Amino acid sequence: LLVNGSVGIAVGMATNIPPHNMGEAIDGVIMMMDNPDATVDELMEVVKGPDFPTGGAILGTSGIREAYTTGKGRIVVRAHAEIEDYSNGRQRIIFSDLPFAVNKARLIERIADLSKEKKIEGISGLRDESDRNEKVRIVVEVKKDANPDVVLNQLYKNCPLQDACCANMIALVPDKDGKLEPKTITLIDALKCYVEHQENVVLRRTEFDLEKAEAKKHLDEGLLLAIDHIDEIIAIIRGSRTEADAKINLSERFGFSEKQAQNIVDMRLGKLTGLEREKLQAEIEELKQQIEHFKLILSDKAMLHSTIKDELLEVKRKYATPRLTEIIHGSFDDIDDESLIQEQDIVVTLTHFGYIKRQLIDNYKQQHRGG
């Protein structure tokens, strides 16, 4: 649930669980096994927050903490932007990623429409320079007399370059009777459910492996006994009228179980005579060690958790990747109207008739009226 995330609506209920970094999620699971009483704040030291495949930057941690504590939270994500100089004193804004689930083509169309409608007046050019590997590079050229910081704030305000991911962490969780029911889960709930699931998986797998190893050891012990009496066993098999008679005769003479006798009868005589005692003994010893290990996992919870940790750490070593989404710490308010207005030097004049007029200082000077 955490690594892949989940978005959907079913039976009148909607869920929106943002994706997370696999390495961080594994660290969170291990922390939960080591300390079942870990708090959300302690877990957030390793599970830092959502990690979206499209990158971006999360503004503040309050929304993350709210989602992890209550199962619901508003997480604000914005695209990374860089303002750079490029020619004749002009500047441009480069966007290198996008918030999760934002369609790039529609975004560019939206920016173009805002520029045409004069809702954002400082844009002189717009290009999509993204490569075939889907590495995002959207270039917004800023007019020479425009403030790029103001243009950037206007883009964040009016475009999905800044978007909110409203986490609604609803999942099907087994109740006391094992029946699945929808429930709003916290980070602790999600990690505990996964730990319980892994415990169940490893226990069932170990029970299967134990049964398989014990069955193999039982057959090998029968073959080891057969090696010591190979000539007599071959004679009994050849002297029996049917396969069933051969199994009965072998069991009565050497005390083989039905499975051991069946295994011996099913083997070709050439393979039976070619069995090597040392090889069988080594295999039996190895099976004994495996059986002892499997029984320890089934009887000792610490050993069970150690097995789960080893497997998770191996997955992390092979497949974990660095975090793509940056988390910017601090408190962030919504973009206010003042940040959308470019600072300008102006002159305010009051006429004899009581009219007030505002002009750019450069325009006022061009009038040569004492300015």
C-alpha positions in Angstrom: 0.0 0.0 0.0 2.7 2.5 0.9 5.3 1.8 -1.8 2.9 1.6 -4.8 0.2 3.8 -3.4 -3.5 3.4 -4.2 -6.1 5.7 -5.8 -9.6 4.6 -6.5 -13.3 4.6 -5.7 -15.3 1.5 -4.8 -18.6 0.8 -3.0 -19.1 4.5 -2.3 -15.7 4.9 -0.6 -12.6 6.6 -2.1 -9.0 6.0 -1.2 -5.9 8.0 -2.0 -2.7 6.6 -0.5 0.4 8.4 -2.0 3.4 6.3 -3.1 6.4 6.0 -0.9 10.1 5.2 -1.3 10.7 1.5 -1.0 13.9 1.8 1.0 12.3 4.1 3.5 9.2 1.8 3.8 11.4 -1.2 4.5 13.3 0.8 7.2 9.9 1.7 8.7 8.8 -2.0 8.8 12.1 -3.0 10.5 11.7 -0.2 13.1 8.2 -1.4 13.8 9.4 -4.9 14.4 12.2 -3.7 16.6 10.0 -1.3 18.5 6.2 -2.1 18.3 5.5 1.0 20.4 7.3 3.5 18.0 5.5 6.8 17.6 4.7 8.5 14.3 7.4 11.1 15.0 10.0 8.3 15.5 8.8 6.5 12.3 9.0 9.8 10.3 12.8 9.8 10.9 13.0 6.9 8.4 9.7 7.1 6.5 10.1 10.8 5.7 7.0 11.2 3.5 5.5 10.3 0.2 7.9 9.9 -2.7 6.3 10.5 -6.1 7.7 9.0 -9.3 7.5 12.4 -11.0 9.7 14.1 -8.3 8.6 17.5 -7.2 9.0 19.1 -3.7 6.6 18.7 -0.7 6.1 22.0 1.1 6.4 21.4 4.9 5.8 18.3 7.0 2.6 19.2 8.8 0.4 17.6 6.1 2.5 14.5 6.1 2.3 14.2 9.8 -1.5 14.7 9.8 -1.9 12.0 7.2 0.3 9.6 9.1 -1.5 10.3 12.4 -5.1 10.4 11.3 -5.1 8.8 7.9 -6.2 12.1 6.2 -4.0 15.1 5.3 -3.4 17.7 2.7 0.1 17.4 1.2 1.2 20.3 -1.0 3.6 19.4 -3.9 5.2 21.9 -6.3 7.4 21.5 -9.3 11.1 22.3 -9.0 11.9 25.6 -10.7 15.1 27.4 -11.5 15.5 31.0 -12.7 18.4 31.5 -15.0 19.9 34.3 -17.2 20.3 33.4 -20.8 20.8 36.3 -23.3 20.7 40.2 -23.4 19.9 40.4 -19.7 16.7 38.3 -20.1 15.7 35.5 -17.8 13.8 32.3 -18.0 12.2 29.8 -15.7 13.1 26.1 -16.0 10.8 23.4 -14.6 12.6 20.1 -14.1 9.7 18.0 -12.8 6.0 18.0 -12.1 3.6 17.2 -9.3 2.2 13.7 -9.3 -0.4 12.9 -11.9 -0.1 16.3 -13.7 -0.4 15.9 -17.5 2.4 17.8 -19.1 0.6 18.5 -22.4 -2.4 19.9 -20.6 -0.2 22.0 -18.3 1.7 23.6 -21.2 -1.7 24.3 -22.9 -2.9 25.9 -19.6 0.2 28.2 -19.4 -0.3 29.3 -23.0 -3.9 30.1 -22.4 -3.1 32.2 -19.3 -0.5 34.1 -21.2 -2.9 34.8 -24.1 -5.7 35.9 -21.8 -3.2 38.3 -20.1 -3.8 36.7 -16.7 0.0 36.2 -16.6 1.6 39.1 -18.6 5.3 38.4 -18.0 5.7 35.5 -20.4 7.4 36.0 -23.8 7.9 32.3 -24.8 7.1 28.8 -23.8 8.8 25.6 -24.9 8.8 21.9 -24.0 12.4 20.7 -24.1 11.7 17.3 -22.4 13.7 14.4 -23.9 12.5 11.0 -25.0 13.5 9.5 -21.6 10.7 11.6 -20.1 13.1 13.8 -18.3 11.0 17.0 -17.8 12.3 20.4 -19.0 9.7 23.1 -19.5 11.1 26.5 -20.4 9.1 29.7 -19.7 10.8 32.8 -21.1 10.2 36.0 -19.1 9.8 39.4 -20.6 12.7 41.7 -20.1 10.7 44.2 -17.9 9.0 41.4 -15.9 10.0 40.1 -12.5 10.6 36.3 -12.8 9.8 35.7 -9.2 6.3 37.2 -9.7 5.8 35.2 -12.9 6.8 32.0 -11.0 4.3 32.7 -8.2 1.6 33.4 -10.8 2.3 30.1 -12.4 2.2 28.3 -9.1 -1.0 30.0 -8.2 -2.9 29.5 -11.5 -1.4 26.2 -12.8 -1.1 22.7 -11.5 2.7 23.3 -11.1 1.7 23.5 -7.4 -1.0 21.0 -6.4 -2.3 19.4 -3.3 -2.4 15.6 -2.7 -5.3 15.0 -0.3 -4.4 11.7 1.4 -7.3 9.5 2.4 -5.7 6.3 3.6 -8.6 3.8 3.5 -7.7 0.1 3.1 -9.3 -3.3 3.6 -8.1 -4.5 7.0 -9.0 -7.9 8.6 -11.1 -7.6 11.7 -10.9 -10.0 14.7 -12.7 -12.7 12.8 -10.5 -12.3 9.8 -13.1 -10.6 7.7 -11.9 -7.7 5.6 -13.5 -4.3 6.2 -12.7 -0.8 5.0 -10.9 1.3 7.6 -9.0 4.6 7.7 -5.5 3.6 8.6 -2.5 5.5 10.0 1.1 5.0 9.2 1.4 2.8 12.3 -1.6 0.7 11.2 -0.1 0.2 7.7 3.2 -0.9 9.0 1.7 -3.3 11.6 -0.6 -4.8 9.0 2.4 -5.5 6.8 4.4 -7.0 9.6 1.5 -9.3 10.5 1.2 -10.2 6.8 4.9 -11.0 6.5 4.8 -13.1 9.7 1.9 -15.1 8.2 3.7 -15.6 4.8 7.0 -16.7 6.3 5.3 -19.0 8.8 3.3 -20.7 6.1 6.3 -20.9 3.8 8.4 -22.4 6.6 5.8 -25.0 7.5 5.8 -26.1 3.9 9.6 -26.1 3.7 9.8 -28.1 7.0 7.3 -30.7 5.7 9.2 -31.0 2.4 12.6 -31.4 4.2 11.3 -34.0 6.6 9.8 -36.0 3.8 13.0 -35.9 1.8 15.1 -36.9 4.9 12.7 -39.8 5.5 13.2 -41.1 1.9 17.0 -40.6 2.1 17.2 -42.6 5.3 15.4 -45.4 3.6 17.8 -45.3 0.7 20.8 -45.2 3.1 19.5 -48.5 4.7 18.9 -49.9 1.2 22.6 -49.4 0.3 23.6 -51.7 3.2 21.4 -54.5 1.8 21.4 -53.7 -1.9 21.8 -57.2 -3.2 19.1 -58.6 -1.0 16.8 -55.8 -1.9 17.3 -56.3 -5.6 16.6 -60.0 -5.1 13.4 -59.3 -3.3 12.2 -56.9 -6.0 13.0 -59.4 -8.8 11.4 -62.2 -6.8 8.1 -60.4 -6.2 5.3 -61.0 -8.7 3.9 -57.5 -8.5 5.0 -54.0 -7.3 2.6 -54.2 -4.4 4.2 -57.6 -3.3 7.6 -56.0 -3.6 6.6 -53.1 -1.3 5.1 -55.5 1.3 8.1 -57.8 1.2 10.6 -54.9 1.6 8.6 -53.4 4.5 8.4 -56.7 6.3 12.1 -57.5 5.9 13.7 -54.1 6.6 11.0 -52.1 8.3 10.6 -49.5 5.5 7.6 -47.2 5.6 5.2 -47.3 2.7 6.7 -44.2 1.2 10.2 -45.5 1.6 9.3 -48.8 0.0 7.5 -47.0 -2.8 10.5 -44.8 -3.5 12.8 -47.8 -3.7 10.5 -49.8 -5.9 10.1 -46.8 -8.3 13.9 -46.4 -8.8 15.6 -48.1 -11.7 17.9 -50.9 -10.6 20.8 -49.2 -12.2 20.2 -46.0 -10.2 19.6 -48.0 -7.1 22.9 -49.8 -7.3 24.7 -46.5 -8.1 23.8 -44.8 -4.9 26.7 -43.3 -2.9 26.6 -43.6 0.9 28.7 -40.5 1.5 26.6 -38.4 -0.7 23.4 -39.6 1.0 24.8 -39.0 4.5 25.9 -35.5 3.6 22.4 -34.7 2.2 20.8 -36.1 5.3 23.0 -34.0 7.6 22.1 -30.9 5.5 18.4 -31.7 5.7 18.8 -32.1 9.5 20.2 -28.6 9.8 17.5 -27.2 7.6 14.8 -28.9 9.7 16.3 -27.5 12.9 16.4 -24.0 11.3 12.8 -24.2 10.2 11.6 -25.4 13.6 13.5 -22.5 15.2 11.7 -20.0 13.0 8.3 -21.6 13.8 9.0 -21.6 17.6 10.9 -18.3 18.1 9.4 -15.0 17.2 12.8 -13.2 17.3 14.1 -15.7 14.8 11.0 -15.2 12.7 11.5 -11.4 12.7 15.2 -11.9 11.9 14.3 -13.9 8.8 11.9 -11.2 7.7 14.4 -8.5 8.2 17.1 -10.3 6.3 14.8 -10.8 3.3 13.6 -7.2 3.4 17.2 -5.9 3.6 18.1 -8.0 0.6 15.2 -6.5 -1.4 16.3 -3.1 -0.3 19.9 -3.8 -1.4 18.8 -5.0 -4.8 16.0 -2.6 -5.7 15.9 0.5 -3.5 16.4 3.8 -5.3 17.2 7.3 -4.0 14.2 9.5 -3.0 12.9 11.6 -6.0 10.6 14.0 -4.1 12.3 16.6 -1.9 10.8 17.5 1.4 11.2 21.2 2.2 10.9 21.7 6.0 9.2 24.7 7.4 5.8 26.3 7.4 4.3 27.5 4.1 1.3 29.7 3.6 -0.8 29.9 0.4 0.5 32.3 -2.2 -0.9 35.7 -1.3 -2.0 38.4 -3.8 1.0 40.7 -3.0 3.4 38.1 -4.2 1.6 38.1 -7.6 2.1 41.8 -8.1 5.4 43.1 -9.6 7.1 45.8 -7.6 7.3 49.1 -9.6 8.4 52.7 -8.9 5.4 54.9 -9.4 4.2 58.5 -8.9 0.8 59.3 -7.5 -0.5 62.8 -8.4 -3.4 64.7 -7.0 -5.1 67.3 -9.4 -6.8 70.5 -8.4 -10.1 68.9 -9.2 -9.5 66.1 -6.6 -8.5 63.3 -9.1 -5.8 60.8 -8.2 -3.6 59.4 -10.9 -1.0 56.6 -10.7 1.8 56.4 -13.2 5.1 54.5 -13.7 7.9 56.9 -12.8 9.5 56.4 -16.2 6.3 57.4 -17.9 6.0 60.4 -15.6 9.5 61.6 -16.4 8.9 61.4 -20.1 6.1 64.0 -19.7 8.8 66.6 -18.6 6.4 68.1 -16.0 8.9 68.7 -13.3 9.6 64.9 -12.7 
